Amino acid sequence: MFEHLDDVVLRHEELINELSSPDVLNDQSLYRRLMKEQNELTPIVEKYKEYCDIQNGIADSLAILEEEKDEEMRELAKEELAECRQRVDVVERELEILLLPKDPNDSKNVIVEIRGGAGGDEAALFAADLFRMYCRFAERKNWKIDMMNSNENGLGGFKEVVFMINGEGAFSVLKYESGVHRVQRIPVTESGGRIHTSTATVAIMPEAEEVDVQIDMNDCKFDVFRASGNGGQCVNTTDSAVRLTHIPTGIVISCQDEKSQLKNKDKALKVLRSRLYELECAKAHDAEAEARRSQVGTGDRSEKIRTYNYPQSRVTDHRIKLTSHRLAEIMDGDIEEVIQALIAADQAAKLAKMNDN
């Protein structure tokens, strides 16, 4: 795995020189592309230099032990050698993780779709809780939330809510959240105090740019209608809401959160582009079924991934058998522990598969 690292270091040095050239500085598109490549290579180069320094330390310590007669110097060399050998295994694994094949979508923003599933009004209320959880998590990351569409149930819940999270690497962090989330609790609508089980479906899609997906506008049908709401200022007095139907796939998208019909149309197209891109990615994943199985979960919307048990204040991620009794903190957006555990499990699975090969 390490055989091409010298080439990576060389390319990193070339990029530093190129980024300072007038031709690149005057071409913003080229500058951004090269800067992105440099940013991706920098952690690898820094870790490789650390790895080389440790290996040099091991070689120096062995040379001292072979040549030096002074016992005090030999003891120091033994201590240095033990520290270097202990550290080299850790750095080697960190370097292996950095060298794992990157998901080309990792740096992208995400479009999140949350829908109430089994459980009626309680499922819609749970969908609203998940929406709040992801919004609070995004706030902790200093990411921006942009509402696309929402369909409320009148009790403060969402039958459906679609929103975008804008932030560097948002997809790399949130891509493991796709699937069925299950809640076990006493609903506010339950008078008998019985625990109910309800579900909500979460879909995480990378924001697709026009270069990723070309949409033929002849395949799109637009209908306009008056936005719905809870009354008062929430209801538009003009036909600003947009319903987009993509004829070849039958995908239907509604957007009504903006007062401008044009802005709602743009948002609907953005969601459609990401949906079509997700379909293309799913086909590619199906074609690489073995590689897909090595990852944590399938990303399938029908896969039950997590249970939120309120009576026991417990959250369980079924894919990695992780259980946390910090339900209140997690529902308040503190999901970093769960996400990092999922990332670590995915990396471990990929490393194991790579070593098997």
PASEVEX-528648 format. One record per residue (C-alpha): residue in three letters; residue number from 0; x, y, z. Coordinates in steps of 0.25 Angstrom, whole numbers, plus 5000, padded with zeros to 4 digits. Last residue first. Layout:
PASEVEX-528648
 residu num    x    y    z
    ala NUM    X    Y    Z
...
//
This chain:
PASEVEX-528648
 residu num    x    y    z
    asn 356 4973 4963 4995
    asp 355 4970 4959 5010
    asn 354 4978 4972 5014
    met 353 4968 4980 5006
    lys 352 4956 4974 5011
    ala 351 4961 4976 5026
    leu 350 4965 4990 5023
    lys 349 4951 4993 5017
    ala 348 4944 4987 5029
    ala 347 4953 4995 5039
    gln 346 4949 5007 5031
    asp 345 4934 5005 5032
    ala 344 4935 5002 5047
    ala 343 4943 5014 5049
    ile 342 4933 5023 5042
    leu 341 4922 5016 5049
    ala 340 4928 5019 5063
    gln 339 4931 5033 5059
    ile 338 4916 5035 5055
    val 337 4911 5030 5068
    glu 336 4921 5038 5077
    glu 335 4918 5051 5068
    ile 334 4903 5049 5070
    asp 333 4901 5061 5080
    gly 332 4889 5067 5073
    asp 331 4879 5069 5084
    met 330 4874 5055 5081
    ile 329 4887 5050 5084
    glu 328 4888 5057 5098
    ala 327 4875 5052 5102
    leu 326 4878 5038 5098
    arg 325 4891 5037 5105
    his 324 4890 5022 5109
    ser 323 4898 5018 5097
    thr 322 4898 5004 5090
    leu 321 4907 5001 5078
    lys 320 4904 4987 5072
    ile 319 4911 4992 5059
    arg 318 4899 4991 5049
    his 317 4889 4991 5060
    asp 316 4891 5005 5065
    thr 315 4885 5005 5079
    val 314 4880 5018 5086
    arg 313 4876 5016 5101
    ser 312 4869 5025 5111
    gln 311 4862 5012 5116
    pro 310 4848 5018 5115
    tyr 309 4852 5026 5102
    asn 308 4857 5015 5093
    tyr 307 4863 5021 5081
    thr 306 4866 5009 5071
    arg 305 4876 5010 5059
    ile 304 4879 5004 5045
    lys 303 4866 4997 5040
    glu 302 4869 4996 5025
    ser 301 4858 5001 5016
    arg 300 4865 5013 5011
    asp 299 4877 5005 5007
    gly 298 4891 5012 5011
    thr 297 4896 4997 5010
    gly 296 4901 4996 5025
    val 295 4915 4998 5029
    gln 294 4923 4995 5017
    ser 293 4929 4981 5013
    arg 292 4915 4978 5007
    arg 291 4917 4989 4997
    ala 290 4930 4984 4991
    glu 289 4924 4970 4989
    ala 288 4912 4977 4982
    glu 287 4920 4985 4972
    ala 286 4909 4985 4961
    asp 285 4899 4988 4972
    his 284 4907 5000 4976
    ala 283 4908 5005 4962
    lys 282 4893 5004 4961
    ala 281 4891 5011 4974
    cys 280 4900 5022 4970
    glu 279 4892 5025 4957
    leu 278 4879 5025 4966
    glu 277 4886 5035 4976
    tyr 276 4889 5044 4964
    leu 275 4875 5044 4960
    arg 274 4870 5047 4974
    ser 273 4881 5058 4975
    arg 272 4877 5065 4961
    leu 271 4862 5064 4966
    val 270 4865 5071 4979
    lys 269 4873 5082 4971
    leu 268 4862 5083 4961
    ala 267 4851 5085 4973
    lys 266 4860 5096 4979
    asp 265 4861 5103 4966
    lys 264 4846 5102 4964
    asn 263 4844 5107 4978
    lys 262 4853 5119 4975
    leu 261 4845 5122 4962
    gln 260 4832 5122 4969
    ser 259 4837 5132 4980
    lys 258 4831 5131 4994
    glu 257 4840 5120 4997
    asp 256 4837 5108 5006
    gln 255 4827 5102 4995
    cys 254 4835 5091 4988
    ser 253 4828 5078 4983
    ile 252 4836 5067 4976
    val 251 4830 5055 4968
    ile 250 4839 5044 4962
    gly 249 4832 5036 4951
    thr 248 4845 5032 4946
    pro 247 4844 5036 4931
    ile 246 4833 5047 4934
    his 245 4840 5055 4945
    thr 244 4829 5062 4952
    leu 243 4832 5075 4958
    arg 242 4821 5082 4968
    val 241 4824 5096 4971
    ala 240 4818 5106 4981
    ser 239 4817 5120 4978
    asp 238 4802 5121 4974
    thr 237 4799 5134 4981
    thr 236 4793 5137 4995
    asn 235 4804 5129 5002
    val 234 4800 5123 5015
    cys 233 4809 5124 5027
    gln 232 4805 5138 5030
    gly 231 4792 5134 5035
    gly 230 4788 5120 5034
    asn 229 4795 5107 5038
    gly 228 4801 5104 5024
    ser 227 4799 5101 5010
    ala 226 4806 5107 4998
    arg 225 4796 5111 4986
    phe 224 4799 5103 4974
    val 223 4808 5102 4962
    asp 222 4810 5090 4953
    phe 221 4823 5087 4946
    lys 220 4826 5075 4936
    cys 219 4840 5071 4933
    asp 218 4845 5061 4923
    asn 217 4846 5073 4913
    met 216 4855 5079 4923
    asp 215 4866 5069 4920
    ile 214 4874 5068 4932
    gln 213 4889 5066 4932
    val 212 4894 5059 4945
    asp 211 4908 5061 4951
    val 210 4912 5073 4943
    glu 209 4900 5080 4947
    glu 208 4903 5078 4962
    ala 207 4898 5067 4971
    glu 206 4897 5069 4985
    pro 205 4900 5056 4992
    met 204 4887 5049 4997
    ile 203 4884 5045 5011
    ala 202 4870 5038 5012
    val 201 4864 5036 5026
    thr 200 4851 5028 5028
    ala 199 4843 5029 5041
    thr 198 4838 5018 5050
    ser 197 4828 5016 5061
    thr 196 4828 5006 5073
    his 195 4818 5009 5084
    ile 194 4819 5009 5099
    arg 193 4806 5009 5106
    gly 192 4802 5020 5116
    gly 191 4787 5019 5113
    ser 190 4784 5033 5108
    glu 189 4794 5032 5096
    thr 188 4794 5044 5087
    val 187 4807 5049 5094
    pro 186 4813 5036 5090
    ile 185 4819 5026 5100
    arg 184 4833 5022 5095
    gln 183 4840 5013 5085
    val 182 4846 5020 5073
    arg 181 4851 5013 5060
    his 180 4860 5020 5050
    val 179 4860 5013 5036
    gly 178 4871 5016 5026
    ser 177 4881 5026 5022
    glu 176 4890 5032 5034
    tyr 175 4903 5026 5029
    lys 174 4904 5037 5019
    leu 173 4905 5048 5030
    val 172 4920 5050 5032
    ser 171 4925 5048 5018
    phe 170 4913 5055 5012
    ala 169 4916 5068 5020
    gly 168 4930 5068 5016
    glu 167 4930 5084 5016
    gly 166 4917 5089 5020
    asn 165 4903 5092 5014
    ile 164 4892 5083 5019
    met 163 4880 5083 5010
    phe 162 4865 5081 5014
    val 161 4854 5072 5012
    val 160 4843 5069 5022
    glu 159 4831 5059 5021
    lys 158 4819 5055 5029
    phe 157 4825 5065 5039
    gly 156 4821 5067 5053
    gly 155 4816 5079 5061
    leu 154 4802 5074 5063
    gly 153 4797 5079 5050
    asn 152 4803 5068 5041
    glu 151 4813 5076 5034
    asn 150 4818 5075 5020
    ser 149 4832 5081 5018
    asn 148 4840 5086 5006
    met 147 4854 5091 5003
    met 146 4859 5097 5016
    asp 145 4874 5101 5015
    ile 144 4882 5098 5028
    lys 143 4897 5104 5029
    trp 142 4908 5096 5035
    asn 141 4915 5102 5047
    lys 140 4918 5088 5052
    arg 139 4910 5089 5065
    glu 138 4899 5096 5057
    ala 137 4899 5084 5047
    phe 136 4897 5075 5060
    arg 135 4886 5083 5064
    cys 134 4879 5083 5051
    tyr 133 4881 5067 5050
    met 132 4874 5066 5064
    arg 131 4863 5075 5060
    phe 130 4860 5067 5048
    leu 129 4860 5055 5056
    asp 128 4850 5060 5066
    ala 127 4841 5065 5054
    ala 126 4842 5051 5048
    phe 125 4838 5046 5062
    leu 124 4826 5055 5062
    ala 123 4822 5049 5049
    ala 122 4823 5035 5054
    glu 121 4815 5039 5066
    asp 120 4804 5044 5056
    gly 119 4803 5031 5048
    gly 118 4812 5020 5054
    ala 117 4819 5013 5042
    gly 116 4827 5023 5034
    gly 115 4829 5038 5036
    arg 114 4838 5043 5025
    ile 113 4852 5050 5026
    glu 112 4859 5054 5013
    val 111 4873 5060 5015
    ile 110 4880 5067 5003
    val 109 4895 5067 5006
    asn 108 4907 5076 5003
    lys 107 4919 5069 4996
    ser 106 4933 5066 5001
    asp 105 4930 5051 5002
    asn 104 4924 5049 4988
    pro 103 4936 5044 4981
    asp 102 4937 5033 4992
    lys 101 4952 5032 4995
    pro 100 4960 5019 4993
    leu  99 4967 5016 5006
    leu  98 4981 5023 5007
    leu  97 4978 5031 5020
    ile  96 4973 5019 5027
    glu  95 4986 5012 5023
    leu  94 4994 5024 5029
    glu  93 4987 5023 5042
    arg  92 4990 5009 5043
    glu  91 5005 5011 5040
    val  90 5004 5023 5050
    val  89 4999 5013 5061
    asp  88 5009 5002 5058
    val  87 5021 5012 5057
    arg  86 5018 5018 5071
    gln  85 5021 5005 5079
    arg  84 5033 5002 5071
    cys  83 5038 5017 5073
    glu  82 5036 5017 5088
    ala  81 5043 5004 5089
    leu  80 5055 5009 5081
    glu  79 5056 5022 5089
    glu  78 5056 5014 5102
    lys  77 5067 5004 5096
    ala  76 5075 5016 5091
    leu  75 5075 5023 5105
    glu  74 5079 5010 5111
    arg  73 5090 5009 5101
    met  72 5095 5023 5104
    glu  71 5096 5020 5119
    glu  70 5103 5007 5116
    asp  69 5114 5013 5108
    lys  68 5119 5002 5098
    glu  67 5112 5008 5086
    glu  66 5113 5002 5072
    glu  65 5101 4992 5071
    leu  64 5092 4999 5081
    ile  63 5095 5012 5074
    ala  62 5092 5007 5060
    leu  61 5079 5000 5066
    ser  60 5075 5014 5071
    asp  59 5078 5021 5058
    ala  58 5070 5011 5050
    ile  57 5058 5012 5059
    gly  56 5058 5027 5059
    asn  55 5059 5027 5044
    gln  54 5046 5018 5044
    ile  53 5040 5028 5053
    asp  52 5044 5040 5044
    cys  51 5038 5032 5032
    tyr  50 5025 5030 5038
    glu  49 5024 5045 5042
    lys  48 5027 5049 5028
    tyr  47 5016 5039 5023
    lys  46 5006 5045 5033
    glu  45 5009 5059 5027
    val  44 5009 5055 5013
    ile  43 4995 5047 5015
    pro  42 4989 5059 5022
    thr  41 4994 5069 5011
    leu  40 4989 5060 4999
    glu  39 4974 5064 5000
    asn  38 4977 5079 5003
    gln  37 4986 5079 4991
    glu  36 4975 5073 4982
    lys  35 4965 5083 4987
    met  34 4975 5094 4984
    leu  33 4977 5089 4970
    arg  32 4962 5089 4967
    arg  31 4960 5103 4973
    tyr  30 4972 5109 4965
    leu  29 4967 5103 4952
    ser  28 4954 5109 4954
    gln  27 4960 5122 4959
    asp  26 4969 5124 4947
    asn  25 4977 5136 4949
    leu  24 4985 5129 4961
    val  23 4987 5117 4952
    asp  22 4994 5125 4941
    pro  21 5002 5134 4951
    ser  20 5009 5122 4958
    ser  19 5007 5120 4973
    leu  18 4998 5109 4972
    glu  17 5007 5101 4962
    asn  16 5019 5101 4972
    ile  15 5010 5096 4984
    leu  14 5004 5086 4974
    glu  13 5017 5080 4970
    glu  12 5022 5078 4984
    his  11 5009 5070 4987
    arg  10 5011 5062 4974
    leu   9 5025 5058 4979
    val   8 5020 5054 4993
    val   7 5009 5046 4986
    asp   6 5020 5039 4977
    asp   5 5028 5036 4989
    leu   4 5015 5029 4995
    his   3 5013 5020 4983
    glu   2 5019 5007 4990
    phe   1 5012 5009 5003
    met   0 5000 5000 5000
//
